[in-house]
């Protein structure tokens, strides 16, 4: 998802160089949205991974 955000930023930069301000702004907004979604997913999966790791550790400690 971060890769898609970077691609959108490059497209926005190229569009801005050629004078397509509206297209450039749209791609910047898409890139920001993709980045925010990627960061939210990262945090969610990080928390889930930490919780799962704790349960595994507790299970191993009981044995």
VENQUILIN-V663390 format. One record per residue. N is the residue number from 1. NEAR is the number of other ideal C-beta (glycine too) atoms within 8 Angstrom. Layout:
BEGIN
n:N near:NEAR
n:N near:NEAR
END
This chain:
BEGIN
n:1 near:9
n:2 near:8
n:3 near:6
n:4 near:8
n:5 near:13
n:6 near:9
n:7 near:8
n:8 near:13
n:9 near:11
n:10 near:8
n:11 near:9
n:12 near:14
n:13 near:9
n:14 near:8
n:15 near:12
n:16 near:10
n:17 near:6
n:18 near:6
n:19 near:5
n:20 near:8
n:21 near:8
n:22 near:6
n:23 near:9
n:24 near:12
n:25 near:9
n:26 near:8
n:27 near:13
n:28 near:11
n:29 near:8
n:30 near:9
n:31 near:13
n:32 near:9
n:33 near:8
n:34 near:13
n:35 near:11
n:36 near:8
n:37 near:9
n:38 near:11
n:39 near:8
n:40 near:8
n:41 near:9
n:42 near:8
n:43 near:8
n:44 near:8
n:45 near:8
n:46 near:8
n:47 near:8
n:48 near:8
n:49 near:8
n:50 near:8
n:51 near:8
n:52 near:8
n:53 near:8
n:54 near:8
n:55 near:8
n:56 near:8
n:57 near:8
n:58 near:8
n:59 near:8
n:60 near:7
n:61 near:6
n:62 near:5
n:63 near:4
END
